[in-house]
């Protein structure tokens, strides 16, 4: 290690608070200094295939000069000005119009945020606003799902369905309730003759009726759960969800922070099931990580309501950097790249290659209990100690951490989640969400590394 690198890591440990911070994981950080395409380079000169597209977001790849130029050109003209009502800027107007044109047919207008959690906060507030405007002020509750990740600001954290995010910050915001996600590998409680999709949707209707439909404002769901395990729903799930929400007058919030902008082989993921949400949240890939930007898209019905309430009852929600002109300019350039290079098609094609390769590894490696994928470049494998019982590993073996570190030594950087199993063990989930510009050869190399690392770490 050079002195420059040692000093940098020392200062990191002394002065930088990281997301999900704990000093025990800061001793040997991966300090990334450069990236090109689907490859990143660390401070020591080691190169890695970026298996998670940064954090599910660098869709058009690292080092895209076109996006840097878009930011530079806009900042020369106008770095920032307020976008509060009565004021506007050209990139914000153009990007909002473009996103509406790409989104679901019922969508009408965009509110911009700087991140996904802020987008979901905006969605929850908009749901409450809508029902108050409609004369139903008691409709304030939100139903979410176990294993869901919707962010970790206080209200978004309360919707997130992973208890480790709650423990040191409770009490949570009241009015958030969780049901099972359609997790085919581990779903519990399906009735005889009932599919996992039908059973998981039934749980939503039961929760609405239990709480009282006149108190439930919205149901929020990621089309494919990302950080909670890359859980791909059965095809009969979301059509039934849409029917239930419509029947009970509950707004459906589609959290497309991870699944939006070509990641699943469509511009937006609910298209796979011909379903339209009432509110759609987005972030991450809208700028491919080159600028902080997120937002919500609302239906014509909601937008009309926002425009027709009395001025004193207006949608009193705001943020300083909403519609930031530089971020929006980068978003426009990023979408231009996606359209020009037809990245939704590339995602679908290479996602099939990745998914089929993982299924082949499952046949070879008994430690792979489950493979998820088949919808673009978004996939996962779940490692278990026993396929028959689906038991995980003792937590103190740190199988997931050891697999991750072995993969890094072989040139692949991605994330692993330890999933607690009821028997007291942990299953390890390896996530795959590489830049959409990854090559066929790099996909094959990812598969080679995964195979070698599992064989090296997991007991035979």
C-alpha positions in Angstrom: 0.0 0.0 0.0 1.4 3.4 -0.9 1.5 6.2 1.7 -1.0 8.2 -0.2 -3.5 5.3 -0.1 -2.8 4.7 3.6 -3.3 8.3 4.5 -6.5 8.4 2.5 -7.9 5.4 4.3 -6.8 6.8 7.7 -8.7 10.0 7.0 -11.7 8.1 5.8 -11.8 6.3 9.1 -11.3 9.5 11.1 -13.7 11.8 9.3 -16.2 10.2 7.0 -19.6 8.7 8.1 -20.7 6.2 5.5 -24.2 5.0 4.7 -25.0 2.0 7.1 -21.8 3.1 9.0 -19.8 0.9 11.3 -16.1 1.1 11.9 -15.7 -2.7 11.7 -16.3 -2.6 8.0 -14.0 0.4 7.3 -10.6 -1.3 7.9 -10.2 -2.4 4.3 -12.4 -0.2 2.2 -12.7 -0.6 -1.6 -11.6 3.0 -2.6 -12.7 3.5 -6.2 -11.0 6.1 -8.2 -11.9 5.5 -11.8 -14.4 3.8 -14.0 -15.0 3.0 -17.7 -18.0 1.1 -19.1 -18.7 -1.8 -16.7 -15.3 -1.7 -15.0 -14.1 0.2 -12.0 -10.5 0.7 -10.7 -9.5 1.1 -7.1 -6.8 3.2 -5.5 -4.2 0.4 -5.9 -4.9 0.0 -9.6 -7.0 -3.2 -9.3 -9.9 -3.5 -11.8 -13.3 -5.0 -11.1 -16.4 -5.7 -13.1 -19.1 -3.5 -11.5 -21.7 -6.1 -10.6 -24.2 -3.7 -9.2 -23.9 -0.6 -11.5 -22.6 1.5 -8.6 -25.7 1.1 -6.5 -28.2 -0.2 -9.1 -27.9 3.1 -11.0 -24.9 3.5 -13.4 -26.9 2.2 -16.3 -25.0 3.7 -19.3 -21.7 2.9 -17.7 -18.9 4.8 -16.0 -16.9 7.5 -17.8 -19.5 8.7 -20.2 -18.1 12.1 -21.3 -21.4 13.0 -22.9 -23.0 13.2 -19.5 -20.1 15.2 -18.0 -20.4 17.6 -20.9 -24.2 18.0 -20.4 -23.5 19.0 -16.8 -20.7 21.4 -17.7 -22.7 23.1 -20.5 -25.7 23.6 -18.3 -23.7 24.9 -15.3 -22.1 27.4 -17.5 -25.5 28.8 -18.5 -27.4 28.3 -15.3 -26.1 26.3 -12.3 -29.2 26.8 -10.2 -32.3 28.8 -9.7 -35.5 28.1 -7.7 -38.1 25.9 -9.4 -40.9 26.9 -6.9 -44.3 27.6 -8.4 -44.2 30.7 -10.6 -40.7 29.9 -11.7 -39.2 27.3 -14.0 -36.2 26.3 -16.1 -35.9 24.7 -19.5 -34.2 21.3 -18.6 -36.8 20.6 -15.9 -39.7 21.2 -18.3 -38.1 19.2 -21.0 -37.2 16.2 -18.7 -40.6 16.1 -17.1 -42.2 16.0 -20.6 -39.8 13.3 -21.7 -40.5 11.1 -18.6 -44.2 11.4 -19.0 -43.9 10.3 -22.6 -41.9 7.2 -21.6 -44.0 6.3 -18.6 -47.4 4.6 -18.2 -50.4 5.9 -20.4 -52.3 7.3 -17.4 -49.4 9.5 -16.2 -49.5 13.2 -16.5 -46.9 15.2 -14.5 -43.6 14.9 -12.6 -42.3 16.3 -9.4 -38.5 16.2 -9.1 -36.5 15.2 -5.9 -32.8 14.4 -5.4 -33.1 10.8 -4.3 -35.4 7.7 -4.1 -36.2 8.0 -0.4 -37.3 11.6 -1.0 -39.3 10.5 -4.0 -41.2 8.0 -1.8 -41.7 10.6 0.9 -43.3 12.7 -1.8 -45.5 9.8 -2.9 -46.8 9.2 0.6 -47.6 12.9 1.1 -49.3 13.1 -2.3 -51.5 10.1 -1.4 -52.6 11.8 1.8 -53.1 15.1 0.0 -55.2 13.4 -2.7 -57.6 11.8 -0.3 -58.0 14.9 1.8 -58.8 16.8 -1.4 -61.4 14.2 -2.2 -63.1 14.6 1.2 -61.7 11.4 2.7 -59.2 12.7 5.3 -59.0 9.5 7.3 -57.3 7.7 4.4 -53.7 8.0 5.7 -52.4 4.5 6.2 -49.8 2.9 3.9 -49.5 -0.9 3.3 -46.0 -2.1 2.3 -44.3 -5.4 2.1 -41.7 -7.4 4.0 -38.2 -7.4 2.4 -39.1 -4.1 0.6 -36.7 -1.2 0.5 -38.1 2.2 0.1 -35.4 4.3 1.6 -34.3 5.2 5.2 -35.6 8.7 5.8 -38.1 8.3 8.7 -41.3 7.8 6.8 -39.6 5.8 4.0 -37.8 3.7 6.6 -41.2 3.0 8.2 -42.3 1.6 4.8 -39.1 -0.4 4.3 -39.8 -4.0 5.3 -36.4 -4.9 6.8 -36.2 -4.7 10.6 -32.5 -4.0 10.8 -33.2 -0.6 9.4 -35.7 0.2 12.2 -33.9 -1.1 15.3 -31.8 2.0 16.4 -34.3 4.6 15.1 -37.6 3.6 16.4 -40.4 4.5 17.0 -41.4 4.4 13.4 -43.9 6.7 11.9 -47.4 5.4 12.7 -49.7 4.1 10.0 -47.4 1.8 8.1 -48.2 -1.9 7.9 -46.5 -4.8 6.2 -47.6 -8.0 4.4 -45.7 -10.8 2.8 -44.0 -10.1 -0.5 -44.5 -12.7 -3.3 -41.2 -14.5 -2.5 -41.8 -17.8 -4.2 -38.8 -19.5 -2.6 -39.9 -18.8 1.0 -43.5 -17.7 1.0 -45.6 -19.1 3.8 -49.4 -19.5 4.1 -50.6 -20.2 0.5 -53.9 -22.1 0.7 -54.5 -25.4 -1.2 -54.8 -24.6 -4.9 -53.6 -21.0 -4.5 -50.5 -19.7 -6.2 -47.9 -17.6 -4.4 -49.0 -14.6 -6.5 -52.6 -15.1 -5.5 -51.8 -15.7 -1.9 -49.6 -12.6 -1.6 -52.3 -10.5 -3.3 -54.9 -11.9 -0.9 -52.8 -10.7 2.0 -53.2 -7.1 0.7 -56.9 -7.3 0.5 -57.1 -8.9 4.0 -54.9 -6.1 5.3 -57.1 -3.4 3.7 -60.2 -4.9 5.2 -58.6 -5.4 8.6 -57.5 -1.8 8.8 -60.7 -0.5 7.1 -60.6 0.7 3.5 -61.7 4.2 4.6 -58.4 4.5 6.5 -55.9 3.2 3.8 -54.4 5.7 1.5 -51.9 3.7 -0.5 -50.1 0.4 -1.2 -46.5 0.7 -2.2 -44.5 -2.0 -4.0 -41.3 -2.3 -6.0 -42.2 -4.2 -9.2 -39.1 -6.4 -8.5 -37.9 -6.1 -4.9 -34.2 -5.0 -5.2 -32.2 -4.7 -2.0 -34.5 -7.1 -0.2 -33.4 -10.0 -2.4 -34.2 -9.3 -6.1 -37.6 -11.0 -5.7 -39.3 -11.4 -9.0 -43.1 -11.8 -8.6 -45.2 -14.4 -10.3 -47.1 -13.1 -13.3 -50.5 -13.4 -11.6 -49.5 -11.1 -8.8 -49.6 -7.5 -10.0 -52.8 -7.7 -12.1 -54.6 -8.9 -9.0 -53.0 -6.1 -6.9 -54.2 -3.5 -9.4 -57.8 -4.9 -9.1 -57.7 -4.9 -5.3 -56.4 -1.3 -5.1 -59.1 -0.1 -7.6 -61.8 -2.0 -5.8 -61.0 -0.5 -2.4 -60.0 3.0 -3.5 -56.4 2.6 -2.5 -53.7 4.3 -4.5 -51.0 2.0 -5.9 -47.5 3.5 -5.6 -45.1 1.8 -8.0 -41.6 2.2 -6.5 -39.4 2.1 -9.7 -36.3 3.6 -8.1 -34.3 0.4 -9.1 -36.5 -1.0 -11.9 -37.0 2.1 -13.9 -35.2 3.3 -17.0 -34.5 0.1 -19.0 -33.1 -2.1 -16.1 -35.7 -4.9 -16.5 -35.8 -4.8 -20.3 -38.7 -2.3 -20.4 -38.5 1.4 -19.8 -40.5 0.8 -16.6 -41.1 -2.6 -15.0 -44.9 -2.8 -14.5 -45.2 -2.9 -18.2 -44.2 -6.6 -18.0 -47.7 -7.2 -16.4 -49.7 -4.5 -18.3 -50.4 -2.7 -15.0 -50.4 1.0 -14.4 -49.7 2.6 -10.9 -51.4 5.8 -9.7 -48.1 7.2 -8.5 -44.7 6.1 -9.8 -41.5 6.9 -7.9 -38.1 7.0 -9.7 -34.5 7.9 -9.1 -31.0 6.3 -9.5 -30.8 5.4 -13.2 -32.6 8.6 -14.5 -29.1 10.1 -14.6 -27.1 6.9 -14.4 -25.6 8.2 -11.1 -24.0 11.2 -12.7 -26.2 13.7 -10.9 -28.6 13.3 -7.9 -32.1 13.2 -9.2 -35.3 11.4 -8.4 -39.0 12.1 -8.4 -42.6 11.0 -8.7 -44.9 10.8 -11.7 -48.6 11.2 -10.9 -51.7 10.2 -12.8 -53.9 12.6 -14.7 -56.6 12.2 -12.0 -54.1 13.2 -9.2 -52.7 16.1 -11.2 -56.1 17.4 -12.0 -56.9 17.3 -8.3 -53.7 19.2 -7.5 -54.7 21.9 -10.0 -58.3 22.3 -8.9 -58.2 22.6 -5.1 -58.5 26.0 -3.5 -55.2 27.9 -3.3 -55.2 27.7 0.5 -55.4 23.9 0.2 -52.6 23.6 -2.3 -50.1 20.7 -2.5 -47.7 22.4 0.1 -44.7 20.2 -0.6 -41.3 21.5 -1.7 -37.6 21.1 -1.8 -34.8 23.6 -2.6 -33.3 21.4 -5.3 -36.5 20.2 -7.0 -36.0 20.5 -10.7 -32.3 21.4 -10.5 -31.4 22.5 -14.0 -28.0 20.8 -14.1 -29.4 17.4 -12.8 -32.3 17.6 -15.3 -29.9 18.4 -18.2 -27.9 15.3 -17.3 -31.1 13.3 -17.1 -32.1 14.4 -20.6 -28.6 13.4 -22.0 -28.8 10.1 -20.2 -32.2 9.2 -21.7 -30.8 10.2 -25.0 -28.1 7.6 -24.7 -30.6 5.0 -23.6 -32.8 5.7 -26.6 -29.9 5.9 -29.1 -28.3 2.6 -27.9 -31.7 0.9 -27.3 -30.5 -0.1 -23.8 -33.9 -1.7 -22.9 -33.3 -4.3 -25.6 -29.7 -4.8 -24.6 -30.8 -5.3 -21.0 -33.4 -7.9 -22.0 -30.9 -9.8 -24.1 -28.0 -9.8 -21.7 -30.3 -10.4 -18.8 -31.3 -13.6 -20.4 -27.7 -14.6 -20.8 -27.0 -13.9 -17.2 -30.1 -15.6 -15.9 -29.5 -18.8 -17.9 -25.8 -18.8 -16.8 -26.9 -18.7 -13.2 -29.4 -21.5 -13.7 -26.6 -23.6 -15.2 -24.5 -22.9 -12.1 -27.4 -23.9 -9.9 -27.3 -27.4 -11.5 -23.6 -27.7 -10.7 -23.4 -26.1 -7.3 -25.6 -27.5 -4.5 -25.1 -24.3 -2.4 -27.2 -22.3 -4.9 -30.7 -22.9 -3.5 -32.5 -20.4 -5.7 -31.9 -18.3 -8.8 -33.9 -15.1 -9.5 -34.0 -13.2 -12.7 -35.4 -13.3 -16.2 -36.5 -9.6 -16.3 -33.5 -7.7 -17.7 -30.2 -7.2 -16.0 -31.5 -7.8 -12.5 -30.7 -11.1 -10.9 -29.7 -12.9 -7.7 -28.7 -16.2 -6.3 -29.5 -17.5 -2.8 -26.9 -19.6 -1.1 -28.1 -22.3 1.4 -26.4 -25.2 3.3 -29.2 -27.6 2.4 -31.5 -27.4 -0.6 -34.1 -29.7 0.9 -34.7 -27.8 4.1 -33.5 -24.4 2.6 -31.4 -23.9 5.8 -28.8 -21.2 5.7 -25.4 -21.1 7.4 -24.4 -20.3 10.9 -24.0 -16.5 11.1 -20.5 -16.7 12.6 -19.2 -18.5 9.5 -19.7 -15.2 7.6 -20.2 -17.1 4.3 -21.5 -14.1 2.5 -18.7 -11.7 3.5 -16.1 -14.4 2.5 -17.8 -15.0 -0.9 -17.9 -11.2 -1.5 -14.2 -10.8 -0.7 -13.2 -13.8 -2.8 -15.2 -12.4 -5.8 -13.4 -9.0 -5.3 -10.0 -10.8 -5.4 -11.0 -12.3 -8.7 -12.3 -9.0 -10.1 -16.0 -8.7 -9.4 -17.5 -6.1 -7.1 -21.1 -6.5 -6.0 -23.3 -6.7 -2.8 -24.5 -9.6 -0.7 -27.3 -9.6 1.8 -27.5 -12.0 4.7 -31.2 -13.1 5.0 -32.3 -14.5 8.4 -33.9 -17.9 8.2 -36.4 -18.9 10.9 -34.2 -21.8 12.0 -31.6 -19.2 13.2 -29.2 -19.5 10.3 -28.7 -17.0 7.5 -29.0 -17.5 3.8 -26.7 -15.4 1.6 -28.1 -13.5 -1.4 -25.7 -12.4 -4.1 -27.0 -9.5 -6.2 -26.4 -8.8 -9.9 -27.3 -5.5 -11.6 -24.4 -4.5 -13.8 -24.3 -1.5 -16.1 -26.5 -2.1 -19.2 -23.4 -1.6 -21.4 -21.7 -4.7 -20.0 -20.5 -7.0 -22.7 -21.3 -10.7 -23.3 -17.7 -11.5 -22.5 -18.0 -9.6 -19.2 -21.2 -11.5 -18.3 -19.4 -14.8 -18.9 -16.5 -13.6 -16.7 -19.0 -12.7 -13.9 -20.4 -16.2 -14.1 -16.9 -17.7 -14.0 -16.0 -15.7 -10.9 -19.2 -16.6 -9.1 -18.7 -20.2 -9.7 -15.1 -20.1 -8.5 -15.8 -18.1 -5.4 -18.7 -20.3 -4.3 -16.6 -23.4 -4.8 -13.7 -21.8 -2.8 -15.7 -20.6 0.2 -18.9 -22.7 0.6 -18.3 -26.2 2.2 -19.0 -29.0 -0.2 
